[in-house]
Amino acid sequence: MNIVKTGIYVALLLTVGLFTACKEQESNTKLVLNEVLITNESNFQDDYGQHGAWIEIFNRSFGSADLAAWRLRMSSTPGDTVEYFIPKGDVLTKVPPRQHALFWADGEKTRGTFHTNFTLNPAAKNWIGLYDSGRKLMDEITIPAGLLQPNQSFGRKMDGVGNGAEAWEVMDGSTDKYVTPSTNNKTIETNAKMEKFELHDPEGIGMTISAMSVVFIGLILLYIAFKLVGNASVSLSRRNAMRSKGTTDVQEAKSNQLGEAPGEVFAAIAMAMHEFQNDVHDVEDTVLTMTRVKRTYSPWSSKIYTLRELPHKEPAHHEGHHEVHTPKK
């Protein structure tokens, strides 16, 4: 028995460990670099009306992710790396699911949380790295020197999809490659899965049959599961009763109804429940007593009933004293 308990405990620990590891790995890859613009002549403006280089970060998960205490690093000169610490306490650093955060690489960190302390060099190779609060590298990208023209950006082909330089392309402002600060790099106007489903099942008959089949199969599986659990419970109860009586013959146990409660037990339980239900409710008297009060004058606006009523005094009787009336002559 101890070996079984130890095995169950170890299995639970392994399950929790694997779940935690998967969760940490997922949270570490939520935020990625998504698009970078180096030379901004007439593109997006910041909140001060200035045109500056910017770095876009994308949350590719379906849960919020906080950039507070993360770091942006940039290097355009070998051996010289500049780091920007994203401050804590700003609610805007919490990026909603599948949304973007835009940082201005203008060297003006006093202008707010989303203004870095470094600038990008259009004449040199720019390396940009995104680090989490534990100084672990989450994502990086290198933009070769002279790759981008003014108002062109270097972004992912699809938001948050892919790793490495092959997942990136130059956004030159054309119809299908336009610069998109703080929005999706590519707008998807169609749903391939929906179109494929509509092509094979235009009337929706297949979907209806599939949905109904799933429901009925689920109900059947539930019935089988409850049936098996019930039979197992009855068998376990009968086995325990046989063990307590010292009986090993199954037929004898069935004939003696071992493990099965007799009808008297159910009757006693029902009677106890009935009595308990009656005890929890008060027995109320159904006799209504009405006392008639005689009032000689009772208009609704009368004030005589709101005043204090003085007690009635009875006339005093003097014992041993009698008045003598003398008749007049």
Stockholm file with secondary structure:
# STOCKHOLM 1.0

chainA/1-329         MNIVKTGIYVALLLTVGLFTACKEQESNTKLVLNEVLITNESNFQDDYGQHGAWIEIFNRSFGSADLAAWRLRMSSTPGDTVEYFIPKGDVLTKVPPRQHALFWADGEKTRGTFHTNFTLNPAAKNWIGLYDSGRKLMDEITIPAGLLQPNQSFGRKMDGVGNGAEAWEVMDGSTDKYVTPSTNNKTIETNAKMEKFELHDPEGIGMTISAMSVVFIGLILLYIAFKLVGNASVSLSRRNAMRSKGTTDVQEAKSNQLGEAPGEVFAAIAMAMHEFQNDVHDVEDTVLTMTRVKRTYSPWSSKIYTLRELPHKEPAHHEGHHEVHTPKK
#=GR chainA/1-329 SS CHHHHHHHHHHHHHHHHHHHHHHHHHHHTSEEEEEEECCCSSSCBCTTSCBCCEEEEEECSSSCEECTTCEEEEEEETTEEEEEECCSSCGGGEECTTCEEEEECBSCGGGCTTBCSCBCCTTSCEEEEEECTTSCEEEEEEECTTCCCTTCEEEESSTTCCCSGGGEEEECSSSSSCCCTTSCSSCCCCCHHHHHHHHHCTTSHHHHHHHHHHHHHHHHHHHHHHHHHHHHHHHHHHHHHHHHHTCCCHHHHHHTTTTSCCHHHHHHHHHHHHHHHHHTSCCCCCCCCCCCCCCSCCCTTCCTTTSCCCCCCCCCCCTTCCCCCCCCC
#=GC SS_cons         CHHHHHHHHHHHHHHHHHHHHHHHHHHHTSEEEEEEECCCSSSCBCTTSCBCCEEEEEECSSSCEECTTCEEEEEEETTEEEEEECCSSCGGGEECTTCEEEEECBSCGGGCTTBCSCBCCTTSCEEEEEECTTSCEEEEEEECTTCCCTTCEEEESSTTCCCSGGGEEEECSSSSSCCCTTSCSSCCCCCHHHHHHHHHCTTSHHHHHHHHHHHHHHHHHHHHHHHHHHHHHHHHHHHHHHHHHTCCCHHHHHHTTTTSCCHHHHHHHHHHHHHHHHHTSCCCCCCCCCCCCCCSCCCTTCCTTTSCCCCCCCCCCCTTCCCCCCCCC
//
